[in-house]
Amino acid sequence: MQATSFSMINNSVKTAQFRIAQHRSQGIHSQLSIFDVAHLLDQIKRAESFRDTSSKPSIFQSIGFN
């Protein structure tokens, strides 16, 4: 199940990054509003913070292994 959630996160991050890249290239002709762009950037940042915290072992994980 863990691999599935990471795969879903990676897909949503890649989609968000692609949409942001399209927005940058289109400039003022982009169909995205400022709120859409902010939402996409929040998705990217949230996924990065989730990835950082899940890679660090917590005290509860080390207790569970003993």
mmCIF file of the N, C-alpha and C atoms, coordinates in Angstrom:
data_MODEL
# 
_entry.id   MODEL 
# 
loop_
_atom_site.group_PDB 
_atom_site.id 
_atom_site.type_symbol 
_atom_site.label_atom_id 
_atom_site.label_alt_id 
_atom_site.label_comp_id 
_atom_site.label_asym_id 
_atom_site.label_entity_id 
_atom_site.label_seq_id 
_atom_site.pdbx_PDB_ins_code 
_atom_site.Cartn_x 
_atom_site.Cartn_y 
_atom_site.Cartn_z 
_atom_site.occupancy 
_atom_site.B_iso_or_equiv 
_atom_site.pdbx_formal_charge 
_atom_site.auth_seq_id 
_atom_site.auth_comp_id 
_atom_site.auth_asym_id 
_atom_site.auth_atom_id 
_atom_site.pdbx_PDB_model_num 
ATOM 1   N N  . MET A 1 1  ? 0.819  -1.189 0.000   1.00 0.00 ? 1  MET A N  1 
ATOM 2   C CA . MET A 1 1  ? 0.000  0.000  0.000   1.00 0.00 ? 1  MET A CA 1 
ATOM 3   C C  . MET A 1 1  ? 0.865  1.256  0.000   1.00 0.00 ? 1  MET A C  1 
ATOM 4   N N  . GLN A 1 2  ? 2.006  1.186  0.664   1.00 0.00 ? 2  GLN A N  1 
ATOM 5   C CA . GLN A 1 2  ? 2.903  2.336  0.728   1.00 0.00 ? 2  GLN A CA 1 
ATOM 6   C C  . GLN A 1 2  ? 3.383  2.713  -0.677  1.00 0.00 ? 2  GLN A C  1 
ATOM 7   N N  . ALA A 1 3  ? 3.720  1.736  -1.486  1.00 0.00 ? 3  ALA A N  1 
ATOM 8   C CA . ALA A 1 3  ? 4.186  2.019  -2.841  1.00 0.00 ? 3  ALA A CA 1 
ATOM 9   C C  . ALA A 1 3  ? 3.089  2.667  -3.677  1.00 0.00 ? 3  ALA A C  1 
ATOM 10  N N  . THR A 1 4  ? 1.859  2.265  -3.464  1.00 0.00 ? 4  THR A N  1 
ATOM 11  C CA . THR A 1 4  ? 0.745  2.844  -4.201  1.00 0.00 ? 4  THR A CA 1 
ATOM 12  C C  . THR A 1 4  ? 0.554  4.305  -3.851  1.00 0.00 ? 4  THR A C  1 
ATOM 13  N N  . SER A 1 5  ? 0.655  4.647  -2.565  1.00 0.00 ? 5  SER A N  1 
ATOM 14  C CA . SER A 1 5  ? 0.471  6.046  -2.170  1.00 0.00 ? 5  SER A CA 1 
ATOM 15  C C  . SER A 1 5  ? 1.602  6.905  -2.698  1.00 0.00 ? 5  SER A C  1 
ATOM 16  N N  . PHE A 1 6  ? 2.842  6.396  -2.682  1.00 0.00 ? 6  PHE A N  1 
ATOM 17  C CA . PHE A 1 6  ? 3.945  7.162  -3.240  1.00 0.00 ? 6  PHE A CA 1 
ATOM 18  C C  . PHE A 1 6  ? 3.780  7.352  -4.741  1.00 0.00 ? 6  PHE A C  1 
ATOM 19  N N  . SER A 1 7  ? 3.258  6.339  -5.423  1.00 0.00 ? 7  SER A N  1 
ATOM 20  C CA . SER A 1 7  ? 3.027  6.441  -6.858  1.00 0.00 ? 7  SER A CA 1 
ATOM 21  C C  . SER A 1 7  ? 1.970  7.490  -7.159  1.00 0.00 ? 7  SER A C  1 
ATOM 22  N N  . MET A 1 8  ? 0.904  7.507  -6.361  1.00 0.00 ? 8  MET A N  1 
ATOM 23  C CA . MET A 1 8  ? -0.151 8.504  -6.561  1.00 0.00 ? 8  MET A CA 1 
ATOM 24  C C  . MET A 1 8  ? 0.380  9.908  -6.288  1.00 0.00 ? 8  MET A C  1 
ATOM 25  N N  . ILE A 1 9  ? 1.205  10.053 -5.263  1.00 0.00 ? 9  ILE A N  1 
ATOM 26  C CA . ILE A 1 9  ? 1.785  11.364 -4.946  1.00 0.00 ? 9  ILE A CA 1 
ATOM 27  C C  . ILE A 1 9  ? 2.697  11.813 -6.076  1.00 0.00 ? 9  ILE A C  1 
ATOM 28  N N  . ASN A 1 10 ? 3.522  10.904 -6.576  1.00 0.00 ? 10 ASN A N  1 
ATOM 29  C CA . ASN A 1 10 ? 4.428  11.259 -7.672  1.00 0.00 ? 10 ASN A CA 1 
ATOM 30  C C  . ASN A 1 10 ? 3.653  11.681 -8.912  1.00 0.00 ? 10 ASN A C  1 
ATOM 31  N N  . ASN A 1 11 ? 2.562  10.971 -9.211  1.00 0.00 ? 11 ASN A N  1 
ATOM 32  C CA . ASN A 1 11 ? 1.754  11.324 -10.381 1.00 0.00 ? 11 ASN A CA 1 
ATOM 33  C C  . ASN A 1 11 ? 1.121  12.701 -10.219 1.00 0.00 ? 11 ASN A C  1 
ATOM 34  N N  . SER A 1 12 ? 0.592  12.997 -9.047  1.00 0.00 ? 12 SER A N  1 
ATOM 35  C CA . SER A 1 12 ? -0.047 14.298 -8.847  1.00 0.00 ? 12 SER A CA 1 
ATOM 36  C C  . SER A 1 12 ? 0.985  15.417 -8.865  1.00 0.00 ? 12 SER A C  1 
ATOM 37  N N  . VAL A 1 13 ? 2.177  15.163 -8.340  1.00 0.00 ? 13 VAL A N  1 
ATOM 38  C CA . VAL A 1 13 ? 3.235  16.179 -8.359  1.00 0.00 ? 13 VAL A CA 1 
ATOM 39  C C  . VAL A 1 13 ? 3.698  16.428 -9.788  1.00 0.00 ? 13 VAL A C  1 
ATOM 40  N N  . LYS A 1 14 ? 3.871  15.371 -10.552 1.00 0.00 ? 14 LYS A N  1 
ATOM 41  C CA . LYS A 1 14 ? 4.305  15.537 -11.943 1.00 0.00 ? 14 LYS A CA 1 
ATOM 42  C C  . LYS A 1 14 ? 3.255  16.288 -12.757 1.00 0.00 ? 14 LYS A C  1 
ATOM 43  N N  . THR A 1 15 ? 1.992  15.987 -12.509 1.00 0.00 ? 15 THR A N  1 
ATOM 44  C CA . THR A 1 15 ? 0.914  16.692 -13.204 1.00 0.00 ? 15 THR A CA 1 
ATOM 45  C C  . THR A 1 15 ? 0.905  18.168 -12.821 1.00 0.00 ? 15 THR A C  1 
ATOM 46  N N  . ALA A 1 16 ? 1.060  18.446 -11.535 1.00 0.00 ? 16 ALA A N  1 
ATOM 47  C CA . ALA A 1 16 ? 1.086  19.838 -11.071 1.00 0.00 ? 16 ALA A CA 1 
ATOM 48  C C  . ALA A 1 16 ? 2.279  20.578 -11.653 1.00 0.00 ? 16 ALA A C  1 
ATOM 49  N N  . GLN A 1 17 ? 3.443  19.952 -11.672 1.00 0.00 ? 17 GLN A N  1 
ATOM 50  C CA . GLN A 1 17 ? 4.635  20.586 -12.241 1.00 0.00 ? 17 GLN A CA 1 
ATOM 51  C C  . GLN A 1 17 ? 4.452  20.854 -13.736 1.00 0.00 ? 17 GLN A C  1 
ATOM 52  N N  . PHE A 1 18 ? 3.823  19.926 -14.440 1.00 0.00 ? 18 PHE A N  1 
ATOM 53  C CA . PHE A 1 18 ? 3.575  20.104 -15.869 1.00 0.00 ? 18 PHE A CA 1 
ATOM 54  C C  . PHE A 1 18 ? 2.642  21.284 -16.110 1.00 0.00 ? 18 PHE A C  1 
ATOM 55  N N  . ARG A 1 19 ? 1.571  21.365 -15.313 1.00 0.00 ? 19 ARG A N  1 
ATOM 56  C CA . ARG A 1 19 ? 0.618  22.470 -15.479 1.00 0.00 ? 19 ARG A CA 1 
ATOM 57  C C  . ARG A 1 19 ? 1.266  23.823 -15.152 1.00 0.00 ? 19 ARG A C  1 
ATOM 58  N N  . ILE A 1 20 ? 2.142  23.850 -14.145 1.00 0.00 ? 20 ILE A N  1 
ATOM 59  C CA . ILE A 1 20 ? 2.867  25.084 -13.808 1.00 0.00 ? 20 ILE A CA 1 
ATOM 60  C C  . ILE A 1 20 ? 3.807  25.466 -14.944 1.00 0.00 ? 20 ILE A C  1 
ATOM 61  N N  . ALA A 1 21 ? 4.482  24.484 -15.531 1.00 0.00 ? 21 ALA A N  1 
ATOM 62  C CA . ALA A 1 21 ? 5.382  24.756 -16.652 1.00 0.00 ? 21 ALA A CA 1 
ATOM 63  C C  . ALA A 1 21 ? 4.611  25.304 -17.852 1.00 0.00 ? 21 ALA A C  1 
ATOM 64  N N  . GLN A 1 22 ? 3.440  24.745 -18.124 1.00 0.00 ? 22 GLN A N  1 
ATOM 65  C CA . GLN A 1 22 ? 2.603  25.258 -19.212 1.00 0.00 ? 22 GLN A CA 1 
ATOM 66  C C  . GLN A 1 22 ? 2.168  26.689 -18.922 1.00 0.00 ? 22 GLN A C  1 
ATOM 67  N N  . HIS A 1 23 ? 1.812  26.950 -17.688 1.00 0.00 ? 23 HIS A N  1 
ATOM 68  C CA . HIS A 1 23 ? 1.388  28.290 -17.290 1.00 0.00 ? 23 HIS A CA 1 
ATOM 69  C C  . HIS A 1 23 ? 2.514  29.294 -17.510 1.00 0.00 ? 23 HIS A C  1 
ATOM 70  N N  . ARG A 1 24 ? 3.739  28.901 -17.146 1.00 0.00 ? 24 ARG A N  1 
ATOM 71  C CA . ARG A 1 24 ? 4.892  29.792 -17.348 1.00 0.00 ? 24 ARG A CA 1 
ATOM 72  C C  . ARG A 1 24 ? 5.129  30.077 -18.827 1.00 0.00 ? 24 ARG A C  1 
ATOM 73  N N  . SER A 1 25 ? 5.028  29.045 -19.641 1.00 0.00 ? 25 SER A N  1 
ATOM 74  C CA . SER A 1 25 ? 5.315  29.234 -21.064 1.00 0.00 ? 25 SER A CA 1 
ATOM 75  C C  . SER A 1 25 ? 4.233  30.047 -21.764 1.00 0.00 ? 25 SER A C  1 
ATOM 76  N N  . GLN A 1 26 ? 2.978  29.941 -21.324 1.00 0.00 ? 26 GLN A N  1 
ATOM 77  C CA . GLN A 1 26 ? 1.883  30.669 -21.962 1.00 0.00 ? 26 GLN A CA 1 
ATOM 78  C C  . GLN A 1 26 ? 1.809  32.116 -21.492 1.00 0.00 ? 26 GLN A C  1 
ATOM 79  N N  . GLY A 1 27 ? 2.359  32.396 -20.335 1.00 0.00 ? 27 GLY A N  1 
ATOM 80  C CA . GLY A 1 27 ? 2.360  33.764 -19.829 1.00 0.00 ? 27 GLY A CA 1 
ATOM 81  C C  . GLY A 1 27 ? 0.956  34.290 -19.589 1.00 0.00 ? 27 GLY A C  1 
ATOM 82  N N  . ILE A 1 28 ? 0.660  35.462 -20.135 1.00 0.00 ? 28 ILE A N  1 
ATOM 83  C CA . ILE A 1 28 ? -0.638 36.094 -19.875 1.00 0.00 ? 28 ILE A CA 1 
ATOM 84  C C  . ILE A 1 28 ? -1.782 35.390 -20.600 1.00 0.00 ? 28 ILE A C  1 
ATOM 85  N N  . HIS A 1 29 ? -1.465 34.496 -21.510 1.00 0.00 ? 29 HIS A N  1 
ATOM 86  C CA . HIS A 1 29 ? -2.499 33.775 -22.256 1.00 0.00 ? 29 HIS A CA 1 
ATOM 87  C C  . HIS A 1 29 ? -2.914 32.472 -21.563 1.00 0.00 ? 29 HIS A C  1 
ATOM 88  N N  . SER A 1 30 ? -2.411 32.238 -20.374 1.00 0.00 ? 30 SER A N  1 
ATOM 89  C CA . SER A 1 30 ? -2.728 31.023 -19.630 1.00 0.00 ? 30 SER A CA 1 
ATOM 90  C C  . SER A 1 30 ? -4.171 31.061 -19.134 1.00 0.00 ? 30 SER A C  1 
ATOM 91  N N  . GLN A 1 31 ? -4.787 29.900 -19.060 1.00 0.00 ? 31 GLN A N  1 
ATOM 92  C CA . GLN A 1 31 ? -6.155 29.785 -18.584 1.00 0.00 ? 31 GLN A CA 1 
ATOM 93  C C  . GLN A 1 31 ? -6.244 29.629 -17.061 1.00 0.00 ? 31 GLN A C  1 
ATOM 94  N N  . LEU A 1 32 ? -5.100 29.455 -16.395 1.00 0.00 ? 32 LEU A N  1 
ATOM 95  C CA . LEU A 1 32 ? -5.099 29.252 -14.950 1.00 0.00 ? 32 LEU A CA 1 
ATOM 96  C C  . LEU A 1 32 ? -5.221 30.586 -14.218 1.00 0.00 ? 32 LEU A C  1 
ATOM 97  N N  . SER A 1 33 ? -6.019 30.589 -13.177 1.00 0.00 ? 33 SER A N  1 
ATOM 98  C CA . SER A 1 33 ? -6.116 31.780 -12.338 1.00 0.00 ? 33 SER A CA 1 
ATOM 99  C C  . SER A 1 33 ? -5.001 31.737 -11.293 1.00 0.00 ? 33 SER A C  1 
ATOM 100 N N  . ILE A 1 34 ? -4.848 32.821 -10.583 1.00 0.00 ? 34 ILE A N  1 
ATOM 101 C CA . ILE A 1 34 ? -3.827 32.871 -9.545  1.00 0.00 ? 34 ILE A CA 1 
ATOM 102 C C  . ILE A 1 34 ? -4.131 31.863 -8.442  1.00 0.00 ? 34 ILE A C  1 
ATOM 103 N N  . PHE A 1 35 ? -5.408 31.591 -8.218  1.00 0.00 ? 35 PHE A N  1 
ATOM 104 C CA . PHE A 1 35 ? -5.801 30.618 -7.205  1.00 0.00 ? 35 PHE A CA 1 
ATOM 105 C C  . PHE A 1 35 ? -5.455 29.193 -7.641  1.00 0.00 ? 35 PHE A C  1 
ATOM 106 N N  . ASP A 1 36 ? -5.622 28.913 -8.928  1.00 0.00 ? 36 ASP A N  1 
ATOM 107 C CA . ASP A 1 36 ? -5.249 27.599 -9.457  1.00 0.00 ? 36 ASP A CA 1 
ATOM 108 C C  . ASP A 1 36 ? -3.744 27.367 -9.320  1.00 0.00 ? 36 ASP A C  1 
ATOM 109 N N  . VAL A 1 37 ? -2.974 28.390 -9.654  1.00 0.00 ? 37 VAL A N  1 
ATOM 110 C CA . VAL A 1 37 ? -1.518 28.284 -9.560  1.00 0.00 ? 37 VAL A CA 1 
ATOM 111 C C  . VAL A 1 37 ? -1.099 28.088 -8.105  1.00 0.00 ? 37 VAL A C  1 
ATOM 112 N N  . ALA A 1 38 ? -1.713 28.829 -7.200  1.00 0.00 ? 38 ALA A N  1 
ATOM 113 C CA . ALA A 1 38 ? -1.391 28.683 -5.781  1.00 0.00 ? 38 ALA A CA 1 
ATOM 114 C C  . ALA A 1 38 ? -1.726 27.286 -5.284  1.00 0.00 ? 38 ALA A C  1 
ATOM 115 N N  . HIS A 1 39 ? -2.846 26.745 -5.733  1.00 0.00 ? 39 HIS A N  1 
ATOM 116 C CA . HIS A 1 39 ? -3.233 25.387 -5.344  1.00 0.00 ? 39 HIS A CA 1 
ATOM 117 C C  . HIS A 1 39 ? -2.218 24.363 -5.857  1.00 0.00 ? 39 HIS A C  1 
ATOM 118 N N  . LEU A 1 40 ? -1.774 24.515 -7.096  1.00 0.00 ? 40 LEU A N  1 
ATOM 119 C CA . LEU A 1 40 ? -0.781 23.590 -7.657  1.00 0.00 ? 40 LEU A CA 1 
ATOM 120 C C  . LEU A 1 40 ? 0.541  23.678 -6.906  1.00 0.00 ? 40 LEU A C  1 
ATOM 121 N N  . LEU A 1 41 ? 0.966  24.899 -6.582  1.00 0.00 ? 41 LEU A N  1 
ATOM 122 C CA . LEU A 1 41 ? 2.211  25.065 -5.837  1.00 0.00 ? 41 LEU A CA 1 
ATOM 123 C C  . LEU A 1 41 ? 2.094  24.473 -4.430  1.00 0.00 ? 41 LEU A C  1 
ATOM 124 N N  . ASP A 1 42 ? 0.926  24.594 -3.820  1.00 0.00 ? 42 ASP A N  1 
ATOM 125 C CA . ASP A 1 42 ? 0.701  23.987 -2.509  1.00 0.00 ? 42 ASP A CA 1 
ATOM 126 C C  . ASP A 1 42 ? 0.769  22.465 -2.590  1.00 0.00 ? 42 ASP A C  1 
ATOM 127 N N  . GLN A 1 43 ? 0.227  21.895 -3.651  1.00 0.00 ? 43 GLN A N  1 
ATOM 128 C CA . GLN A 1 43 ? 0.297  20.442 -3.839  1.00 0.00 ? 43 GLN A CA 1 
ATOM 129 C C  . GLN A 1 43 ? 1.744  19.981 -3.912  1.00 0.00 ? 43 GLN A C  1 
ATOM 130 N N  . ILE A 1 44 ? 2.544  20.702 -4.680  1.00 0.00 ? 44 ILE A N  1 
ATOM 131 C CA . ILE A 1 44 ? 3.955  20.333 -4.840  1.00 0.00 ? 44 ILE A CA 1 
ATOM 132 C C  . ILE A 1 44 ? 4.680  20.433 -3.508  1.00 0.00 ? 44 ILE A C  1 
ATOM 133 N N  . LYS A 1 45 ? 4.472  21.536 -2.806  1.00 0.00 ? 45 LYS A N  1 
ATOM 134 C CA . LYS A 1 45 ? 5.159  21.745 -1.532  1.00 0.00 ? 45 LYS A CA 1 
ATOM 135 C C  . LYS A 1 45 ? 4.712  20.722 -0.493  1.00 0.00 ? 45 LYS A C  1 
ATOM 136 N N  . ARG A 1 46 ? 3.419  20.403 -0.448  1.00 0.00 ? 46 ARG A N  1 
ATOM 137 C CA . ARG A 1 46 ? 2.898  19.423 0.513   1.00 0.00 ? 46 ARG A CA 1 
ATOM 138 C C  . ARG A 1 46 ? 3.485  18.043 0.231   1.00 0.00 ? 46 ARG A C  1 
ATOM 139 N N  . ALA A 1 47 ? 3.602  17.679 -1.021  1.00 0.00 ? 47 ALA A N  1 
ATOM 140 C CA . ALA A 1 47 ? 4.163  16.368 -1.370  1.00 0.00 ? 47 ALA A CA 1 
ATOM 141 C C  . ALA A 1 47 ? 5.637  16.291 -1.007  1.00 0.00 ? 47 ALA A C  1 
ATOM 142 N N  . GLU A 1 48 ? 6.357  17.385 -1.204  1.00 0.00 ? 48 GLU A N  1 
ATOM 143 C CA . GLU A 1 48 ? 7.770  17.400 -0.837  1.00 0.00 ? 48 GLU A CA 1 
ATOM 144 C C  . GLU A 1 48 ? 7.949  17.289 0.668   1.00 0.00 ? 48 GLU A C  1 
ATOM 145 N N  . SER A 1 49 ? 7.101  17.964 1.440   1.00 0.00 ? 49 SER A N  1 
ATOM 146 C CA . SER A 1 49 ? 7.222  17.873 2.891   1.00 0.00 ? 49 SER A CA 1 
ATOM 147 C C  . SER A 1 49 ? 6.822  16.480 3.374   1.00 0.00 ? 49 SER A C  1 
ATOM 148 N N  . PHE A 1 50 ? 5.826  15.865 2.730   1.00 0.00 ? 50 PHE A N  1 
ATOM 149 C CA . PHE A 1 50 ? 5.429  14.504 3.076   1.00 0.00 ? 50 PHE A CA 1 
ATOM 150 C C  . PHE A 1 50 ? 6.553  13.528 2.772   1.00 0.00 ? 50 PHE A C  1 
ATOM 151 N N  . ARG A 1 51 ? 7.206  13.720 1.651   1.00 0.00 ? 51 ARG A N  1 
ATOM 152 C CA . ARG A 1 51 ? 8.308  12.853 1.251   1.00 0.00 ? 51 ARG A CA 1 
ATOM 153 C C  . ARG A 1 51 ? 9.474  12.981 2.232   1.00 0.00 ? 51 ARG A C  1 
ATOM 154 N N  . ASP A 1 52 ? 9.744  14.194 2.713   1.00 0.00 ? 52 ASP A N  1 
ATOM 155 C CA . ASP A 1 52 ? 10.837 14.414 3.659   1.00 0.00 ? 52 ASP A CA 1 
ATOM 156 C C  . ASP A 1 52 ? 10.555 13.756 5.010   1.00 0.00 ? 52 ASP A C  1 
ATOM 157 N N  . THR A 1 53 ? 9.338  13.877 5.507   1.00 0.00 ? 53 THR A N  1 
ATOM 158 C CA . THR A 1 53 ? 9.021  13.310 6.813   1.00 0.00 ? 53 THR A CA 1 
ATOM 159 C C  . THR A 1 53 ? 8.903  11.795 6.766   1.00 0.00 ? 53 THR A C  1 
ATOM 160 N N  . SER A 1 54 ? 8.486  11.245 5.645   1.00 0.00 ? 54 SER A N  1 
ATOM 161 C CA . SER A 1 54 ? 8.338  9.791  5.574   1.00 0.00 ? 54 SER A CA 1 
ATOM 162 C C  . SER A 1 54 ? 9.682  9.093  5.403   1.00 0.00 ? 54 SER A C  1 
ATOM 163 N N  . SER A 1 55 ? 10.704 9.791  4.933   1.00 0.00 ? 55 SER A N  1 
ATOM 164 C CA . SER A 1 55 ? 12.003 9.161  4.756   1.00 0.00 ? 55 SER A CA 1 
ATOM 165 C C  . SER A 1 55 ? 12.796 9.120  6.062   1.00 0.00 ? 55 SER A C  1 
ATOM 166 N N  . LYS A 1 56 ? 12.460 9.991  7.025   1.00 0.00 ? 56 LYS A N  1 
ATOM 167 C CA . LYS A 1 56 ? 13.151 10.011 8.306   1.00 0.00 ? 56 LYS A CA 1 
ATOM 168 C C  . LYS A 1 56 ? 12.446 9.060  9.270   1.00 0.00 ? 56 LYS A C  1 
ATOM 169 N N  . PRO A 1 57 ? 13.210 8.162  9.886   1.00 0.00 ? 57 PRO A N  1 
ATOM 170 C CA . PRO A 1 57 ? 12.559 7.274  10.851  1.00 0.00 ? 57 PRO A CA 1 
ATOM 171 C C  . PRO A 1 57 ? 12.155 8.041  12.099  1.00 0.00 ? 57 PRO A C  1 
ATOM 172 N N  . SER A 1 58 ? 11.001 7.744  12.607  1.00 0.00 ? 58 SER A N  1 
ATOM 173 C CA . SER A 1 58 ? 10.531 8.391  13.818  1.00 0.00 ? 58 SER A CA 1 
ATOM 174 C C  . SER A 1 58 ? 10.793 7.486  15.006  1.00 0.00 ? 58 SER A C  1 
ATOM 175 N N  . ILE A 1 59 ? 10.611 8.008  16.179  1.00 0.00 ? 59 ILE A N  1 
ATOM 176 C CA . ILE A 1 59 ? 10.829 7.221  17.397  1.00 0.00 ? 59 ILE A CA 1 
ATOM 177 C C  . ILE A 1 59 ? 9.840  6.064  17.471  1.00 0.00 ? 59 ILE A C  1 
ATOM 178 N N  . PHE A 1 60 ? 8.641  6.266  16.947  1.00 0.00 ? 60 PHE A N  1 
ATOM 179 C CA . PHE A 1 60 ? 7.639  5.208  16.993  1.00 0.00 ? 60 PHE A CA 1 
ATOM 180 C C  . PHE A 1 60 ? 8.006  4.056  16.070  1.00 0.00 ? 60 PHE A C  1 
ATOM 181 N N  . GLN A 1 61 ? 8.650  4.336  14.962  1.00 0.00 ? 61 GLN A N  1 
ATOM 182 C CA . GLN A 1 61 ? 9.079  3.272  14.070  1.00 0.00 ? 61 GLN A CA 1 
ATOM 183 C C  . GLN A 1 61 ? 10.186 2.449  14.731  1.00 0.00 ? 61 GLN A C  1 
ATOM 184 N N  . SER A 1 62 ? 11.118 3.111  15.418  1.00 0.00 ? 62 SER A N  1 
ATOM 185 C CA . SER A 1 62 ? 12.211 2.364  16.040  1.00 0.00 ? 62 SER A CA 1 
ATOM 186 C C  . SER A 1 62 ? 11.699 1.536  17.215  1.00 0.00 ? 62 SER A C  1 
ATOM 187 N N  . ILE A 1 63 ? 10.700 2.022  17.931  1.00 0.00 ? 63 ILE A N  1 
ATOM 188 C CA . ILE A 1 63 ? 10.117 1.250  19.020  1.00 0.00 ? 63 ILE A CA 1 
ATOM 189 C C  . ILE A 1 63 ? 9.401  0.021  18.467  1.00 0.00 ? 63 ILE A C  1 
ATOM 190 N N  . GLY A 1 64 ? 8.722  0.201  17.344  1.00 0.00 ? 64 GLY A N  1 
ATOM 191 C CA . GLY A 1 64 ? 8.003  -0.915 16.739  1.00 0.00 ? 64 GLY A CA 1 
ATOM 192 C C  . GLY A 1 64 ? 8.918  -2.004 16.239  1.00 0.00 ? 64 GLY A C  1 
ATOM 193 N N  . PHE A 1 65 ? 10.137 -1.666 15.857  1.00 0.00 ? 65 PHE A N  1 
ATOM 194 C CA . PHE A 1 65 ? 11.059 -2.661 15.346  1.00 0.00 ? 65 PHE A CA 1 
ATOM 195 C C  . PHE A 1 65 ? 11.679 -3.492 16.470  1.00 0.00 ? 65 PHE A C  1 
ATOM 196 N N  . ASN A 1 66 ? 11.679 -2.976 17.686  1.00 0.00 ? 66 ASN A N  1 
ATOM 197 C CA . ASN A 1 66 ? 12.311 -3.698 18.811  1.00 0.00 ? 66 ASN A CA 1 
ATOM 198 C C  . ASN A 1 66 ? 11.374 -4.682 19.434  1.00 0.00 ? 66 ASN A C  1 
# 
